[in-house]
């Protein structure tokens, strides 16, 4: 009986993972307008009834898929953030994350999900919550790299972390909309220059 339950649980987790992968793929290829239960099921080659069985609705499947993607992004870059010793290092990690996002269509998925959540009092806050974990990670990194600066106590680390996350998201959106002409390298170069200036101001 116990083995049967474990097999059932394992099969259920595999099915959920397959649905989430198909949801992300559909958002990236079809956009929010084309992300229906039928389209997700077609992308993953399974019965669309499984979406409602495991998640209750397409919206909840989208939220869970974005959460999964966000967690994977954080895990890939957590080690790099933990090793960052300066604000400049943090900007360089952000540049690496940008390249990773572009290669994996992460921003296309996020923008489409946000478009679907705009004005939705339930879906909107849930999607926003998936970004708060990233902002918290950035905030913790800022506090750590500035810990020895005499002026660190007056630096609003949490607000700065949220601002950096919002700025990063803006850069990502611009690059996703205009992949041929987006000056993302220059933007990150400017951020590195700003980070150097801030570090100089905070030195004793």
VEXLUM-522919 format. One record per residue (C-alpha): residue in one letter; x, y, z. Coordinates in pm, whole numbers, plus 50000, padded with zeros to 5 digits. Layout:
AXYZ/...
//
This chain:
X500005000050000/X502795024450094/X504655017049771/X501485022949569/X500995056649740/X504605066449668/X504205056749302/X500965076449283/X502575106849445/X505595104749214/X503355101848909/X501315131549026/X504425153149072/X505665143148727/X502325152848575/X502335186448756/X505855193248633/X504845184748278/X501865208348297/X504045236648430/X506625231848156/X503885231747892/X502375263348044/X505695281848025/X506255270147669/X502765281347567/X503155315747724/X506445320247539/X505135308747202/X501455318947203/X501285347847448/X498685352147719/X495815354347468/X496685320347325/X497385303447658/X494255282747697/X493775248647854/X493625233747504/X496855250747394/X498725240147709/X497495204347674/X498525203847309/X502005216847395/X502465190347662/X500575162347486/X498175154547772/X494465156947846/X493475192747931/X491325180048218/X494595173448405/X495185211048430/X491985215848628/X492565184548833/X496025195148948/X495695233248956/X491995241948950/X492255267548669/X494495279748389/X495275311448590/X496515290648884/X498605269548647/X500175301648511/X500925314348863/X502485281048961/X504525280448639/X505885315548699/X506735305949059/X508615275548930/X510515296548677/X511355323148939/X512665296949182/X514835281648911/X516235316048822/X517095323249184/X518765289649236/X520925294448927/X522165328349045/X522035325749424/X525635312949443/X526885341649224/X525055367049440/X526445351149756/X529975354849619/X529515391249515/X531705413649729/X530835447849585/X527955466449422/X529795463149092/X529815425549139/X526035426549187/X525585445448860/X527745419648684/X525545391848823/X522525410948692/X524125411848348/X524625374248360/X521015369548466/X519885391348177/X521745369347929/X520235338548090/X516725353148072/X517135362147706/X518345327347620/X515415310847799/X512585334847703/X511965341548072/X511015377948015/X508585368847738/X506855345647984/X506785371948261/X505465399948040/X502705377947905/X501765365848252/X501715401748383/X499535412448091/X497025385648185/X497115395848551/X496695433248492/X493655444848686/X493015410148828/X492665413749208/X493585377249265/X496135368449000/X498005401749015/X499115400249381/X500055363449347/X502325370349051/X503835400549226/X504645378449524/X506795356649298/X509035386949237/X509265397049602/X511505367349679/X513985380049418/X513855415449560/X514535401349907/X517545382249776/X518905414049614/X518255433749936/X520155408150144/X523065409849900/X523155447849919/X523195447150299/X526045422150296/X528305440350047/X527755473650225/X528075459850577/X531525474950634/X530695509150493/X530395536150761/X527255549850594/X525625515750557/X523195522550841/X521575551150650/X521305532450319/X517675521150267/X518685486150155/X515155472850116/X514005502249905/X517215500649704/X516705463349645/X513165469049520/X514345497549298/X517115476449147/X514685447949082/X512245471848915/X515025487548708/X516295453348606/X512795442748505/X512475474548296/X515725467148115/X514535431748050/X511205443747909/X512865468647677/X515265442247550/X512415417947494/X510415443547295/X513345455147083/X515875427247058/X517575441846751/X518245476846885/X518115474247262/X521225490147413/X521335466847710/X525135464647719/X525375502447750/X522685502448019/X524575477048227/X527815496148168/X526085527048306/X524855507548608/X528385495548677/X529605531448662/X526855541948904/X527785513449139/X531415525049141/X530305560649222/X528105549049510/X530905527649653/X533275557249639/X530775579149825/X530285552850096/X533995547850160/X535385563150483/
//
